[in-house]
Amino acid sequence: MKPLLTLLLFLMAGSFSLMGQVAGGNVKYLGSYSEGVITVTADGFGEKKPEAFEHAVSTTFRQLLTRGIAGSFQYKPMLGSKPNAVMAKHQAFFDSFFAEKTYTSFLIAQEASRFSRKTKKRIPNLTVRLEVNVSSLRAYLEEQGVVRKFGF
């Protein structure tokens, strides 16, 4: 009986900690309609539409850089097999890249769905369709010395 009670307490504690987490954005690959460009949808969270839109876009670029986009030609992280180490090494560059929203220059098209103010923690306020020029982003990272031309 005591092991069962202990297990139940651990499960309850785990579920309470999950309820307090801030929801992350979900990025899904839709297709690649021209060379070097991927189309994705991304979920955004925020109290206002611009905030939710910004969350969706920045989440897309963070995923592209650190994890890749599953199903696309860029399925591996752009920053290589140790993206966190690369981000730490070039921290000033990435702080500026995201703070100044430099990544928006690599967006070819963007389209947002209807914004919803009333959502639950796990349901996004906004879904955004983005076309990202991955080839130009890669060239920019090479030019800035963040990634090497042939490899990581």
Backbone as JSON Lines, residues from 0, in Angstrom:
{"i":0,"aa":"M","n":[0.82,-1.2,0.0],"ca":[0.0,0.0,0.0],"c":[0.86,1.26,0.0]}
{"i":1,"aa":"K","n":[1.94,1.22,0.82],"ca":[2.81,2.4,0.9],"c":[3.49,2.71,-0.44]}
{"i":2,"aa":"P","n":[4.0,1.69,-1.18],"ca":[4.6,2.01,-2.48],"c":[3.58,2.61,-3.45]}
{"i":3,"aa":"L","n":[2.35,2.15,-3.38],"ca":[1.31,2.68,-4.26],"c":[1.02,4.14,-3.92]}
{"i":4,"aa":"L","n":[0.96,4.46,-2.64],"ca":[0.74,5.84,-2.21],"c":[1.89,6.75,-2.63]}
{"i":5,"aa":"T","n":[3.12,6.24,-2.51],"ca":[4.3,7.01,-2.92],"c":[4.25,7.28,-4.42]}
{"i":6,"aa":"L","n":[3.92,6.27,-5.2],"ca":[3.82,6.42,-6.64],"c":[2.76,7.45,-7.0]}
{"i":7,"aa":"L","n":[1.62,7.38,-6.33],"ca":[0.54,8.32,-6.58],"c":[0.97,9.76,-6.27]}
{"i":8,"aa":"L","n":[1.72,9.96,-5.19],"ca":[2.21,11.29,-4.84],"c":[3.18,11.83,-5.9]}
{"i":9,"aa":"F","n":[4.07,10.97,-6.4],"ca":[5.0,11.4,-7.45],"c":[4.26,11.78,-8.72]}
{"i":10,"aa":"L","n":[3.25,11.0,-9.09],"ca":[2.48,11.31,-10.29],"c":[1.74,12.64,-10.15]}
{"i":11,"aa":"M","n":[1.17,12.87,-8.98],"ca":[0.46,14.12,-8.75],"c":[1.41,15.3,-8.78]}
{"i":12,"aa":"A","n":[2.57,15.16,-8.17],"ca":[3.56,16.24,-8.16],"c":[4.0,16.55,-9.58]}
{"i":13,"aa":"G","n":[4.19,15.52,-10.39],"ca":[4.6,15.72,-11.78],"c":[3.54,16.43,-12.59]}
{"i":14,"aa":"S","n":[2.28,16.07,-12.37],"ca":[1.21,16.72,-13.14],"c":[1.04,18.18,-12.73]}
{"i":15,"aa":"F","n":[1.25,18.5,-11.45],"ca":[1.15,19.89,-11.01],"c":[2.29,20.72,-11.59]}
{"i":16,"aa":"S","n":[3.48,20.14,-11.69],"ca":[4.59,20.92,-12.24],"c":[4.38,21.16,-13.73]}
{"i":17,"aa":"L","n":[3.75,20.23,-14.45],"ca":[3.47,20.42,-15.87],"c":[2.43,21.51,-16.08]}
{"i":18,"aa":"M","n":[1.49,21.63,-15.15],"ca":[0.44,22.62,-15.31],"c":[1.01,24.04,-15.21]}
{"i":19,"aa":"G","n":[2.1,24.22,-14.5],"ca":[2.67,25.55,-14.33],"c":[3.62,25.97,-15.43]}
{"i":20,"aa":"Q","n":[3.94,25.08,-16.34],"ca":[4.89,25.41,-17.39],"c":[4.26,26.35,-18.41]}
{"i":21,"aa":"V","n":[5.1,27.23,-18.92],"ca":[4.66,28.12,-20.0],"c":[4.66,27.31,-21.29]}
{"i":22,"aa":"A","n":[3.61,27.43,-22.03],"ca":[3.49,26.66,-23.26],"c":[4.5,27.14,-24.29]}
{"i":23,"aa":"G","n":[5.12,26.2,-24.96],"ca":[6.07,26.52,-26.02],"c":[5.37,26.51,-27.36]}
{"i":24,"aa":"G","n":[6.04,27.01,-28.35],"ca":[5.45,27.03,-29.68],"c":[5.67,25.72,-30.4]}
{"i":25,"aa":"N","n":[4.74,25.36,-31.21],"ca":[4.82,24.14,-32.0],"c":[5.08,24.54,-33.44]}
{"i":26,"aa":"V","n":[6.12,23.96,-34.05],"ca":[6.48,24.3,-35.43],"c":[6.31,23.05,-36.28]}
{"i":27,"aa":"K","n":[5.54,23.16,-37.36],"ca":[5.27,22.02,-38.25],"c":[5.65,22.36,-39.67]}
{"i":28,"aa":"Y","n":[6.3,21.43,-40.32],"ca":[6.73,21.59,-41.71],"c":[5.55,21.37,-42.64]}
{"i":29,"aa":"L","n":[5.36,22.29,-43.6],"ca":[4.29,22.15,-44.58],"c":[4.81,21.73,-45.95]}
{"i":30,"aa":"G","n":[5.97,22.26,-46.33],"ca":[6.52,21.92,-47.64],"c":[7.65,22.86,-48.02]}
{"i":31,"aa":"S","n":[8.2,22.57,-49.2],"ca":[9.26,23.4,-49.75],"c":[8.89,23.66,-51.2]}
{"i":32,"aa":"Y","n":[8.37,24.85,-51.46],"ca":[7.82,25.14,-52.77],"c":[8.82,25.79,-53.72]}
{"i":33,"aa":"S","n":[9.96,26.2,-53.18],"ca":[11.06,26.68,-54.02],"c":[12.38,26.32,-53.34]}
{"i":34,"aa":"E","n":[13.43,26.26,-54.11],"ca":[14.7,25.79,-53.6],"c":[15.23,26.7,-52.5]}
{"i":35,"aa":"G","n":[15.64,26.08,-51.39],"ca":[16.21,26.82,-50.28],"c":[15.21,27.48,-49.36]}
{"i":36,"aa":"V","n":[13.91,27.25,-49.61],"ca":[12.86,27.88,-48.81],"c":[11.97,26.8,-48.21]}
{"i":37,"aa":"I","n":[11.67,26.93,-46.92],"ca":[10.74,25.99,-46.29],"c":[9.51,26.76,-45.81]}
{"i":38,"aa":"T","n":[8.38,26.08,-45.83],"ca":[7.13,26.65,-45.34],"c":[6.71,25.88,-44.1]}
{"i":39,"aa":"V","n":[6.42,26.61,-43.03],"ca":[6.04,26.0,-41.76],"c":[4.83,26.73,-41.18]}
{"i":40,"aa":"T","n":[4.19,26.06,-40.24],"ca":[3.21,26.75,-39.39],"c":[3.79,26.72,-37.99]}
{"i":41,"aa":"A","n":[3.55,27.78,-37.25],"ca":[4.06,27.89,-35.89],"c":[2.98,28.47,-35.0]}
{"i":42,"aa":"D","n":[2.9,27.97,-33.79],"ca":[1.95,28.47,-32.82],"c":[2.59,29.57,-32.0]}
{"i":43,"aa":"G","n":[1.81,30.59,-31.7],"ca":[2.29,31.7,-30.89],"c":[1.4,31.94,-29.69]}
{"i":44,"aa":"F","n":[2.03,32.34,-28.61],"ca":[1.32,32.63,-27.38],"c":[1.61,34.07,-26.97]}
{"i":45,"aa":"G","n":[0.59,34.78,-26.53],"ca":[0.78,36.15,-26.08],"c":[-0.55,36.79,-25.76]}
{"i":46,"aa":"E","n":[-0.49,37.86,-24.99],"ca":[-1.72,38.54,-24.6],"c":[-2.28,39.4,-25.72]}
{"i":47,"aa":"K","n":[-1.4,39.82,-26.63],"ca":[-1.83,40.62,-27.78],"c":[-1.3,39.97,-29.05]}
{"i":48,"aa":"K","n":[-1.95,40.29,-30.17],"ca":[-1.59,39.65,-31.44],"c":[-0.11,39.85,-31.81]}
{"i":49,"aa":"P","n":[0.45,41.06,-31.72],"ca":[1.87,41.22,-32.08],"c":[2.81,40.37,-31.21]}
{"i":50,"aa":"E","n":[2.47,40.25,-29.94],"ca":[3.28,39.45,-29.01],"c":[3.2,37.97,-29.39]}
{"i":51,"aa":"A","n":[2.02,37.48,-29.71],"ca":[1.84,36.08,-30.11],"c":[2.53,35.81,-31.45]}
{"i":52,"aa":"F","n":[2.44,36.76,-32.37],"ca":[3.09,36.62,-33.67],"c":[4.61,36.55,-33.49]}
{"i":53,"aa":"E","n":[5.15,37.45,-32.69],"ca":[6.59,37.47,-32.43],"c":[7.05,36.16,-31.79]}
{"i":54,"aa":"H","n":[6.26,35.65,-30.87],"ca":[6.6,34.38,-30.21],"c":[6.67,33.26,-31.24]}
{"i":55,"aa":"A","n":[5.71,33.19,-32.13],"ca":[5.69,32.14,-33.15],"c":[6.9,32.23,-34.08]}
{"i":56,"aa":"V","n":[7.23,33.43,-34.51],"ca":[8.35,33.62,-35.45],"c":[9.67,33.3,-34.77]}
{"i":57,"aa":"S","n":[9.89,33.82,-33.58],"ca":[11.17,33.56,-32.9],"c":[11.31,32.09,-32.54]}
{"i":58,"aa":"T","n":[10.22,31.43,-32.19],"ca":[10.26,30.0,-31.91],"c":[10.66,29.22,-33.16]}
{"i":59,"aa":"T","n":[10.16,29.62,-34.31],"ca":[10.52,28.96,-35.56],"c":[12.02,29.05,-35.81]}
{"i":60,"aa":"F","n":[12.58,30.23,-35.65],"ca":[14.0,30.4,-35.91],"c":[14.86,29.69,-34.86]}
{"i":61,"aa":"R","n":[14.43,29.69,-33.61],"ca":[15.18,28.96,-32.58],"c":[15.18,27.46,-32.89]}
{"i":62,"aa":"Q","n":[14.04,26.94,-33.32],"ca":[13.98,25.53,-33.66],"c":[14.83,25.22,-34.88]}
{"i":63,"aa":"L","n":[14.77,26.06,-35.88],"ca":[15.56,25.87,-37.09],"c":[17.06,25.84,-36.76]}
{"i":64,"aa":"L","n":[17.49,26.73,-35.9],"ca":[18.9,26.8,-35.53],"c":[19.35,25.66,-34.63]}
{"i":65,"aa":"T","n":[18.52,25.29,-33.65],"ca":[18.97,24.34,-32.63],"c":[18.48,22.91,-32.79]}
{"i":66,"aa":"R","n":[17.39,22.7,-33.51],"ca":[16.86,21.34,-33.65],"c":[16.58,20.93,-35.08]}
{"i":67,"aa":"G","n":[16.45,21.88,-35.98],"ca":[16.05,21.57,-37.35],"c":[14.54,21.45,-37.43]}
{"i":68,"aa":"I","n":[14.05,21.29,-38.65],"ca":[12.61,21.16,-38.88],"c":[12.35,19.76,-39.43]}
{"i":69,"aa":"A","n":[11.7,18.93,-38.65],"ca":[11.44,17.55,-39.05],"c":[10.66,17.49,-40.36]}
{"i":70,"aa":"G","n":[11.11,16.61,-41.25],"ca":[10.44,16.4,-42.53],"c":[10.95,17.3,-43.64]}
{"i":71,"aa":"S","n":[11.72,18.32,-43.31],"ca":[12.23,19.25,-44.32],"c":[13.65,18.87,-44.71]}
{"i":72,"aa":"F","n":[14.18,19.57,-45.73],"ca":[15.57,19.34,-46.09],"c":[16.51,19.85,-45.0]}
{"i":73,"aa":"Q","n":[16.02,20.72,-44.13],"ca":[16.81,21.23,-43.0],"c":[16.36,20.5,-41.72]}
{"i":74,"aa":"Y","n":[16.47,19.17,-41.76],"ca":[16.02,18.37,-40.63],"c":[17.06,18.31,-39.5]}
{"i":75,"aa":"K","n":[18.27,18.74,-39.78],"ca":[19.31,18.81,-38.75],"c":[19.47,20.26,-38.3]}
{"i":76,"aa":"P","n":[19.96,20.47,-37.09],"ca":[20.16,21.84,-36.62],"c":[21.16,22.6,-37.5]}
{"i":77,"aa":"M","n":[20.86,23.84,-37.8],"ca":[21.78,24.65,-38.6],"c":[23.09,24.91,-37.87]}
{"i":78,"aa":"L","n":[23.04,24.84,-36.54],"ca":[24.23,25.1,-35.74],"c":[25.03,23.84,-35.44]}
{"i":79,"aa":"G","n":[24.71,22.74,-36.08],"ca":[25.49,21.52,-35.93],"c":[25.01,20.63,-34.8]}
{"i":80,"aa":"S","n":[25.86,19.68,-34.45],"ca":[25.47,18.67,-33.47],"c":[25.5,19.19,-32.03]}
{"i":81,"aa":"K","n":[26.14,20.33,-31.8],"ca":[26.18,20.92,-30.45],"c":[25.71,22.37,-30.52]}
{"i":82,"aa":"P","n":[24.43,22.58,-30.81],"ca":[23.93,23.94,-31.0],"c":[24.04,24.82,-29.76]}
{"i":83,"aa":"N","n":[23.87,24.23,-28.58],"ca":[23.96,25.05,-27.36],"c":[25.38,25.59,-27.16]}
{"i":84,"aa":"A","n":[26.38,24.79,-27.52],"ca":[27.76,25.25,-27.41],"c":[28.03,26.38,-28.4]}
{"i":85,"aa":"V","n":[27.49,26.26,-29.61],"ca":[27.67,27.31,-30.62],"c":[26.98,28.59,-30.16]}
{"i":86,"aa":"M","n":[25.77,28.46,-29.61],"ca":[25.05,29.64,-29.14],"c":[25.78,30.31,-27.98]}
{"i":87,"aa":"A","n":[26.38,29.5,-27.11],"ca":[27.14,30.05,-25.99],"c":[28.4,30.76,-26.48]}
{"i":88,"aa":"K","n":[29.06,30.17,-27.46],"ca":[30.29,30.75,-28.01],"c":[30.02,32.08,-28.71]}
{"i":89,"aa":"H","n":[28.89,32.18,-29.37],"ca":[28.52,33.39,-30.12],"c":[27.32,34.08,-29.46]}
{"i":90,"aa":"Q","n":[27.33,34.14,-28.15],"ca":[26.2,34.66,-27.4],"c":[25.85,36.1,-27.79]}
{"i":91,"aa":"A","n":[26.84,36.94,-27.96],"ca":[26.57,38.35,-28.33],"c":[25.86,38.42,-29.68]}
{"i":92,"aa":"F","n":[26.29,37.59,-30.63],"ca":[25.65,37.57,-31.94],"c":[24.18,37.17,-31.82]}
{"i":93,"aa":"F","n":[23.9,36.08,-31.1],"ca":[22.52,35.59,-31.0],"c":[21.65,36.52,-30.16]}
{"i":94,"aa":"D","n":[22.21,37.15,-29.13],"ca":[21.44,38.13,-28.37],"c":[20.98,39.26,-29.29]}
{"i":95,"aa":"S","n":[21.89,39.73,-30.12],"ca":[21.57,40.79,-31.07],"c":[20.6,40.29,-32.15]}
{"i":96,"aa":"F","n":[20.84,39.08,-32.65],"ca":[20.02,38.48,-33.71],"c":[18.56,38.43,-33.3]}
{"i":97,"aa":"F","n":[18.29,38.04,-32.05],"ca":[16.91,37.93,-31.59],"c":[16.37,39.25,-31.04]}
{"i":98,"aa":"A","n":[17.19,40.04,-30.37],"ca":[16.72,41.31,-29.8],"c":[16.38,42.31,-30.9]}
{"i":99,"aa":"E","n":[17.21,42.36,-31.94],"ca":[16.97,43.31,-33.04],"c":[16.08,42.72,-34.14]}
{"i":100,"aa":"K","n":[15.66,41.49,-33.93],"ca":[14.77,40.78,-34.87],"c":[15.37,40.7,-36.27]}
{"i":101,"aa":"T","n":[16.67,40.45,-36.32],"ca":[17.38,40.3,-37.6],"c":[16.8,39.16,-38.42]}
{"i":102,"aa":"Y","n":[16.3,38.14,-37.73],"ca":[15.75,36.96,-38.4],"c":[14.58,37.29,-39.32]}
{"i":103,"aa":"T","n":[13.9,38.39,-39.09],"ca":[12.75,38.73,-39.94],"c":[13.16,39.01,-41.38]}
{"i":104,"aa":"S","n":[14.43,39.34,-41.6],"ca":[14.89,39.58,-42.97],"c":[14.96,38.29,-43.79]}
{"i":105,"aa":"F","n":[14.84,37.13,-43.13],"ca":[14.87,35.85,-43.83],"c":[13.48,35.28,-44.06]}
{"i":106,"aa":"L","n":[12.46,36.04,-43.72],"ca":[11.08,35.65,-43.97],"c":[10.67,36.13,-45.36]}
{"i":107,"aa":"I","n":[10.16,35.23,-46.17],"ca":[9.69,35.59,-47.5],"c":[8.22,35.94,-47.44]}
{"i":108,"aa":"A","n":[7.47,35.16,-46.7],"ca":[6.03,35.39,-46.57],"c":[5.59,35.04,-45.15]}
{"i":109,"aa":"Q","n":[4.56,35.72,-44.71],"ca":[4.0,35.46,-43.38],"c":[2.51,35.7,-43.42]}
{"i":110,"aa":"E","n":[1.79,34.84,-42.74],"ca":[0.33,34.93,-42.74],"c":[-0.16,34.42,-41.38]}
{"i":111,"aa":"A","n":[-0.94,35.22,-40.7],"ca":[-1.41,34.86,-39.37],"c":[-2.89,34.51,-39.4]}
{"i":112,"aa":"S","n":[-3.26,33.58,-38.54],"ca":[-4.67,33.22,-38.39],"c":[-5.34,34.24,-37.47]}
{"i":113,"aa":"R","n":[-6.59,34.02,-37.2],"ca":[-7.35,34.9,-36.31],"c":[-6.8,34.77,-34.89]}
{"i":114,"aa":"F","n":[-6.62,35.89,-34.22],"ca":[-6.1,35.93,-32.85],"c":[-7.23,35.64,-31.87]}
{"i":115,"aa":"S","n":[-6.93,34.83,-30.87],"ca":[-7.92,34.51,-29.85],"c":[-7.38,34.92,-28.48]}
{"i":116,"aa":"R","n":[-8.12,35.77,-27.79],"ca":[-7.69,36.21,-26.45],"c":[-7.97,35.14,-25.4]}
{"i":117,"aa":"K","n":[-9.04,34.42,-25.57],"ca":[-9.45,33.43,-24.56],"c":[-8.95,32.05,-24.96]}
{"i":118,"aa":"T","n":[-7.84,31.66,-24.36],"ca":[-7.31,30.33,-24.61],"c":[-6.84,29.73,-23.3]}
{"i":119,"aa":"K","n":[-6.66,28.44,-23.33],"ca":[-6.09,27.74,-22.18],"c":[-4.58,27.76,-22.35]}
{"i":120,"aa":"K","n":[-3.86,27.35,-21.3],"ca":[-2.4,27.43,-21.33],"c":[-1.77,26.66,-22.47]}
{"i":121,"aa":"R","n":[-2.35,25.58,-22.89],"ca":[-1.74,24.74,-23.91],"c":[-2.27,25.01,-25.33]}
{"i":122,"aa":"I","n":[-3.23,25.9,-25.44],"ca":[-3.81,26.21,-26.75],"c":[-3.26,27.56,-27.2]}
{"i":123,"aa":"P","n":[-2.67,27.63,-28.4],"ca":[-2.06,28.89,-28.85],"c":[-3.1,29.97,-29.13]}
{"i":124,"aa":"N","n":[-2.66,31.2,-28.99],"ca":[-3.51,32.34,-29.31],"c":[-3.54,32.6,-30.81]}
{"i":125,"aa":"L","n":[-2.5,32.13,-31.51],"ca":[-2.33,32.47,-32.91],"c":[-1.52,31.38,-33.6]}
{"i":126,"aa":"T","n":[-1.89,31.06,-34.84],"ca":[-1.09,30.16,-35.66],"c":[-0.64,30.95,-36.88]}
{"i":127,"aa":"V","n":[0.65,30.84,-37.18],"ca":[1.26,31.64,-38.24],"c":[1.84,30.72,-39.3]}
{"i":128,"aa":"R","n":[1.64,31.07,-40.57],"ca":[2.24,30.35,-41.69],"c":[3.41,31.19,-42.18]}
{"i":129,"aa":"L","n":[4.61,30.59,-42.19],"ca":[5.82,31.32,-42.54],"c":[6.58,30.62,-43.66]}
{"i":130,"aa":"E","n":[7.17,31.41,-44.53],"ca":[8.11,30.9,-45.52],"c":[9.47,31.47,-45.16]}
{"i":131,"aa":"V","n":[10.43,30.58,-44.9],"ca":[11.75,30.98,-44.43],"c":[12.79,30.66,-45.5]}
{"i":132,"aa":"N","n":[13.61,31.64,-45.84],"ca":[14.69,31.44,-46.79],"c":[15.89,30.88,-46.03]}
{"i":133,"aa":"V","n":[15.96,29.56,-45.97],"ca":[17.0,28.86,-45.22],"c":[18.37,29.07,-45.86]}
{"i":134,"aa":"S","n":[18.43,29.11,-47.18],"ca":[19.71,29.3,-47.88],"c":[20.34,30.64,-47.52]}
{"i":135,"aa":"S","n":[19.56,31.69,-47.51],"ca":[20.07,33.01,-47.15],"c":[20.48,33.07,-45.68]}
{"i":136,"aa":"L","n":[19.71,32.43,-44.82],"ca":[20.04,32.38,-43.41],"c":[21.37,31.67,-43.21]}
{"i":137,"aa":"R","n":[21.55,30.56,-43.9],"ca":[22.81,29.8,-43.81],"c":[23.99,30.66,-44.29]}
{"i":138,"aa":"A","n":[23.83,31.35,-45.41],"ca":[24.88,32.23,-45.94],"c":[25.21,33.34,-44.94]}
{"i":139,"aa":"Y","n":[24.2,33.89,-44.31],"ca":[24.41,34.95,-43.31],"c":[25.19,34.42,-42.12]}
{"i":140,"aa":"L","n":[24.82,33.23,-41.63],"ca":[25.54,32.64,-40.5],"c":[27.0,32.36,-40.86]}
{"i":141,"aa":"E","n":[27.24,31.93,-42.08],"ca":[28.61,31.7,-42.55],"c":[29.37,33.02,-42.6]}
{"i":142,"aa":"E","n":[28.76,34.04,-43.15],"ca":[29.37,35.36,-43.28],"c":[29.74,35.94,-41.91]}
{"i":143,"aa":"Q","n":[28.91,35.68,-40.91],"ca":[29.15,36.18,-39.56],"c":[30.13,35.32,-38.76]}
{"i":144,"aa":"G","n":[30.55,34.2,-39.34],"ca":[31.51,33.32,-38.68],"c":[30.89,32.4,-37.63]}
{"i":145,"aa":"V","n":[29.57,32.25,-37.66],"ca":[28.89,31.4,-36.68],"c":[28.99,29.93,-37.09]}
{"i":146,"aa":"V","n":[28.85,29.66,-38.37],"ca":[29.01,28.28,-38.91],"c":[30.04,28.34,-40.04]}
{"i":147,"aa":"R","n":[30.67,27.19,-40.27],"ca":[31.64,27.11,-41.36],"c":[30.92,26.85,-42.67]}
{"i":148,"aa":"K","n":[31.61,27.16,-43.75],"ca":[31.0,27.03,-45.08],"c":[30.65,25.59,-45.41]}
{"i":149,"aa":"F","n":[31.54,24.65,-45.16],"ca":[31.28,23.25,-45.47],"c":[31.27,22.45,-44.19]}
{"i":150,"aa":"G","n":[30.19,22.48,-43.48],"ca":[30.07,21.73,-42.23],"c":[29.79,22.66,-41.09]}
{"i":151,"aa":"F","n":[30.03,22.15,-39.9],"ca":[29.68,22.9,-38.7],"c":[30.91,23.34,-38.0]}
